[in-house]
């Protein structure tokens, strides 16, 4: 274990998403320190989460945009923020507020310890696990309890195998899905858990509040995840390793710096030890 931990910051941007943002603050605040969290709120009307503590909150004027234009606007702001923070921090984690980067509990290290001990150039990716509600076996989410105490299945997802850990100035692509003109490295002990489809009722309410464009987008994405974890047979943990190998070595020629899973739909049972991460 390293004697001195590296300085690590985490950044995100949110609008009308206080539930996930509060969870994001709690998780990353406990992992790296609340004073190292930097959050943009999209709209001066946005409410600061009650648990923000020492987190740095900046409220920005909101402008109505299409989903694509909004994605480009947000990632430009967040890339600029990350590059500024790297003047005083060793590492920056950038992700959406419903995404949680965990380190495999088998390492016996915290996220901060693991990243401090890790040598890498430019970026690290966690393997993407898109957690969804199994409509046959899982109840409505109890918001007072950890996610992983209530959900058992995940769709292995290239969309969430994102290069969100950086140690040098970069320019992310929309949604943190790639780094422009840079390759990516999937770390064997890191996992990015996405909870956007963790509960059907929440998904539908959130989409309706954002308007038609978001309804169509989130319904397509969210229902796809929920349909997969509900309808596909779940596989064991060895498929997580298989998915990591495929995503590491297989690339589409038109998207060489994005992971590829050959179109496979693989649902896995989330390893029980992941519940130790308190997500």
Secondary structure, DSSP 4 states (H G I P E B T S, - for coil): --SSPPPEEEEEEESS-HHHHHHHHHHHHHHH-GGGEEEEEESTTPPPPTT-TT-EEEEE------HHHHHHHHHHHHHHHHHHHTTT-SEEEE--TTEEEEE-GGG---HHHHHHH---SSEEEEEEEEEE--TTT-PSP-TTS-GGGT--EEEE-GGG----EESS---BPGGG--BTT----EEEEEEEEEEEES-HHHHHHHHHHH-HHHHHHHHHHHHHHHHHHHHSPEE-THHHHHHHHHHHH--BTTBTTS---TT---EEEPPGGGGGG--
